[in-house]
Amino acid sequence: MQLLGRERERAALDRLLESARDGNGGALVIDGEPGVGKTALLDDLVEKATTVRIVRSAGVEGEMELPFATVQQLCAPIFELGERLPRPQRDALDVAFGLNPGPAPNPFLVALAVLGLLSEAARERGLLCVIDDAQWLDRASAQAIGFAARRLAVERIAIEFAAREMGEALRGLPEVHVEPLGHRDARALLESILPVPMDDPVLERLIVETRGNPLAMMELPRGLTSSQLAGGFGMPDAVPLHAGIEESFQRRVAALPRDARRLVLIAASEPTGDATLVWRAAERLGIPESAALVAESNGLIAFRPRVAFRHPLVRSAVYRAAGAVERTEVHQALAEATDPDTDPDRRAWHRAQAAVMPDEDVAADLERSAARAQARGGFAAAAAFLERSTALTAEPAKRAGRALAAAQAKLQAGAADEAVALVESAEIGPLAEVQRAQAEVLRARIAFATNRGSDAAPLLLAAARRLEPLDVPLARETYLDALTAALYTGRLAGAVDTRQVARAALSAPSAAAPRPVDLLLEGLATLIVDGPTAGTPRLRNALDAFARSALKPTVALRWRWLAGRAAGFIWEHEAWDLLTAHHIRAAREAGMLEDLPLALSTRVGVHLLAGETKAATALVEEADALARAMGDGIAPRYGSLGLAAYRGDEAEVTRLVRTGTDDFLARGEGLGLTAANWMTALLNNGLGRYEEAFTAAAEATRIPGEIWFSTFGLAELVEAGCRSGRRERGAEALESLSVSTSASGTPWALGVEARSRALLAYSDAAEPLYREAIERLQPTRLRLDLARAHLVYGEWLRREARRIDARNELRTAYELFTDFEMEAFAERSRIELEATGQHARKRTPATLDQLTPQEAQISRLAAEGNTNREIAAQLFISPSTVEYHLHKAFRKLDVTSRTQLAKRLR
C-alpha cells in the first residue's frame, strides 16, 4: 500500500534497470522527506531485479565520521573480485578497508578501484547497487560511489540512491523527487490501515496533519485508542512532520519495560548492526535475553540475524529521547564490549562518547585512532577523532597541539571553516614558536585553498618570515607558496604584491644544499625582481633539476606543475611538455585526482600551441569532469577559455569571460582577469577585429611584472597595434617582448620575436624577418605560431602586390588552421587567400579527425601498447568504457587489431 500513487517513480527506476541490462548503465537519486516511501521504492525495485546481481548498503548517521564505512558494506559481497584489479587499486582498497597497513591511499584511487570492482561484478549478468539513506554516507564513501556513478554510460550497472536531499557528492546525477501522496491516495492508505472506521472530519484532519507522508500515516495513529481515533480525542497538535513521526516512535519505545528500552538504546548507539556486540554490552548492564523478545514484539526493531530498525528515524528517535546518564552508561558498556585489537577505533569512539570530563587516556586513544584513519586516507574521521581528543585534553600545551593537528586534518578533509575555528582554539593555548609558525602557515593555506585571492599571499609571507630562524627548508617552501599565491592575485594585490614577495624570498636564508624547489623559488623570484636577463638562466637550472632529479612523489606532485608552467614563462616548450606530462602521469599513478584538474589545465597550452586541438579538448573535458566531481570549477576554466579562444568560438569565449570575470573579482584572482584579456585579444586578432584586440591586449599587459599570461599578451598587442594604426604602442610592446624572447633564445622565442618585428618593419626590411620567423619555427612543434607566421607573411605579400607568392603562404596558413580546427584564424586566412584571386579548397576531414577526443586519447594509449586495464587506470574510467571507445575507434579507422591501429595512427 505504501506504493500507492508511485507510478512515475517506479517507471523511472524500471527504466534505469532496463538500460543497465542493455549495457547503458547509470545512476538515479530518489529524494524526499523521511517516510515518504523511498525505501519502499527500493524494495520494490530489488524484488523485480531477478536477473541481475544485487548489492545493498545504507548510510548510518553514527558512522558518518568513519571513512569508507558505506562503500565497504557495499563491496563486501563482491570483494573477492578485487583480485582482477590492477595492483595499485587493489592495494588502495585493502588499506582503505583496514585489511592491510600502508600509507594513506588517495580517495580517488579508491574510487577508481570501486568502479573497477563494480564493473567486474557486472560482467556476467549486470549489477544493481542499492544505497539507502545516502544523506548519511561518510565523506569518503560519498566521493567513491559518486565518482563511480558518473562513469557508467557503457556499463551494465545501475546505482540507485535514496536520500532525504541531494548531497554535494551526488549533485548533478539524475534525480526523481518523491512528493507526498495526493489526497485520494493518502485517504486510501489511511482507510486500509486504520483498525476502526474514523469520522470524516477526523480522517481529513489526519491527512492534513501527516501531509500525505505514508510513514506518518502508518505511525501516528499507533498508540491511540479506538475511541480516540474515532472521535479525534488525543490527536497530537500540529508539529513539524519529522518531529511528529519521531514522537510516535518515542511513544512506542517509552511504553517498553526498562530493560527492553535500554537494549534498544544499545542498538541505537552501535550502528554496525552486530548483534553479538550488542549482547556483550547488554550483558555488562545486566539486561536479560527476554528483553529482546519484548522489544521485537513492538515492531520497531529486529535482533536476528543482524540488528535492524524498522526505519532510520527509529534509531535517531531512541537516541535523542535517552537521557545523558543513560547514553553514557551504554557507550561505556559498548566500549568495554568492543575488542581493542580488532576494532580499536570504534572502541575509542565509544570511550570518548562515554567520557564526561577531560581524560588523557581516552584523548591519547583517540589520537592513535586519528593516525590510523589518516593512514587509510580517512581525513574526515581523523579530524573527528582529533577534535574530540582536543576536547578531552586538560593540559593546555597538549590541548593546543592537538587542536592544531585537528585543524590540519579538517583542511585535508575539505572542512575549511571548521579548520579555522580549530586554529583559533590552538592559538589561544601555549604553542611553541614553531607551532605558532605552523598555525600561520595553516591559516594561509586555508585562505589559498578556499579563495586564491589577495588574503593568502600576505599570510604566507608572514608565516615564511616567522619560520626563517626555526626551519629554513620549510620557510623556503612557504616563500614559494607565497609567491604562487601572489602570482594568482596579480593585479588585484593589496598591501603585498608579487614583487614584494619575490624580494623577500631572495633575501631569505639560502639552502645549504639547494633542492629543485629552492632553485625554482630563486629562479621565479629573480625573474620577477631582476627581469628575464637575470632570471631566465636561473629558472632554466630549476627546470633541468625537476626534469633530472628523482624527486619524492609528494615533492613532485606539489611543485612540478609550477615548474612546468614556469617553462612557458621563458619560452621552453619542450620543458613545459616534459614536466607537465611527468606531473600528470605521476598524479594518475598516485591516484591524486584533486591535483589533476590544475595539472591537466596547465598542459592544455602545450597542445594548443602544437596545433593538437583534439588532445587539448580531451584534457579540458577530463579536467572539467574531475572538477565537477570535486566541486572545483576554477582550474579547468583557464583551459576551457584557452581552447575556446584558439578555436575561434566567440560565443563560448564571451560566456566564459563573463562568468569567469565575476568569479575572479569575487575571489581576488587577478591572474584570471589577465588570462581573460589575453584570450579575448587572441580571439579578436583571429577574427580580424583589431580595435577590440588592441583594447584587450593593452589591458592584459597593463601591469608590469606579471609574468604568467601577460608576456603572451605582448605578442597580441604588437599585432593588434600594427593592424589598428597604433604602431608606437606596438613598438613599445615589441621592446618589452624582446627582453623576454632574447633572454630565452629558444627557436620558439626568437621565431615569435622575428614575426613581431616583421609586422612593424618597413618595406624590404620586413621580408627577411618573416622568413626568419618561419625558418625558426619550422623545425619545432610550435605549429600554431608557424601558421600565424605564414598568415601574416602572406598578408604582407598580398599588400605588396605579390599575389602568387602570397597564395602559397596563405594556402599553407589556411590548411594548417583548418587542420587545427581554429576557425577564426582559418576564416581570416580564407578571406585573404580569396583576395588573391584563388578560392580556398574545402578540406575533407581526415578519418582520424572523425574520432572524438576520448576515442583519440584511448587509441593513442592502446597504440603505445597499454592494455585496457592500464588505459582505464590512467584515465580513471573502467575497462568496459575503454573497450567501448576502442571498438568505435576500430570501426571508424577500419582496423581490426592494435598493430593495425598503431600503423594507422602513425
Secondary structure, DSSP 8 states (H G I E B T S, - for coil): -TTTT-HHHHHHHHHHHHHHHTT--EEEEEE-STTSSHHHHHHHHHHH--SSEEEEEE--GGGTTSTTHHHHHHHGGGGGGGGGS-HHHHHHHHHHTTSS--S---HHHHHHHHHHHHHHHTTTT-EEEEEE-GGG--HHHHHHHHHHHTS-TTSSEEEEEEESS--GGGTTS-EEE-----HHHHHHHHHHH-SS---HHHHHHHHHHHTT-HHHHHHTTTT--HHHHHH-TT------HHHHHHHHHHHHHHTS-HHHHHHHHHHHH-TT--HHHHHHHHHHTT--THHHHHHHHTTSEE-SSS-EESSHHHHHHHHHHS-HHHHHHHHHHHHHHS-TTT-HHHHHHHHHHH--S--HHHHHHHHHHHHHHHHTT-HHHHHHHHHHHHHT--SHHHHHHHHHHHHHHHHHTT-HHHHHHHHHHHHHS---HHHHHHHHHHHHHHHHHH--STTHHHHHHHHHHHHTTT-HHHHHHHHHHHHHHHHHHGGG--SS-HHHHHHHHHTS---SS--HHHHHHHHHHHHHHH-HHHHHHHHHHHHHHHHHS---HHHHHHHHHHHHHHHHHTT-HHHHHHHHHHHHHHHHHHT-TTTHHHHHHHHHHHHHHTT-HHHHHHHHHHHHHHHHHHT--SHHHHHHHHHHHHHT-HHHHHHHHHHHHHHHHHHT-HHHHHHHHHHHHHHHHHHT-HHHHHHHHHHHT-STT--SSHHHHHHHHHHHHHHTT-HHHHHHHHHHHHHHHHHH--HHHHHHHHHHHHHH--GGGHHHHHHHHHHHHTTSS-HHHHHHHHHHHHHHHHHTT-HHHHHHHHHHHHHHHHHHT-HHHHHHHHHHHHHTT---------GGGGS-HHHHHHHHHHHTT--HHHHHHHHTS-HHHHHHHHHHHHHHHT--SHHHHHHHH-
